[in-house]
Amino acid sequence: MAKRYVRQTGKDKDGDITRLCNSGQPWSPRAKVDAIRDIENGTHEYCVNWTHYPETRIRVVQGPNGKYLRTDRDETNKNNLDDLPDC
């Protein structure tokens, strides 16, 4: 499983994550549906390497409206995918 670092996220008008990005990487941007498939199949792991917080893994979560991407929960709320700049 190859690790891919995410530095930006694409969001729709509701703020939902639609893609993962890291400028200059050949895989970027990666659509949400493709990233979910990568994670579930064990092809790639997506992580965010925060400046002031530990690296966090992006997970697939089943919500009431389908699958979505989010970071692991921990003691801070400052490491959300929503906090990343837009791509």
Secondary structure, 3 states (H helix, E strand, C coil): CEEEECCEEEECCCCCEEEEECCCCCCCCEEHHHHHHHHHHCCEEEEECCCCCCCEEEEEEEECCEEEEEECCCCCCCCCHHHCCEC
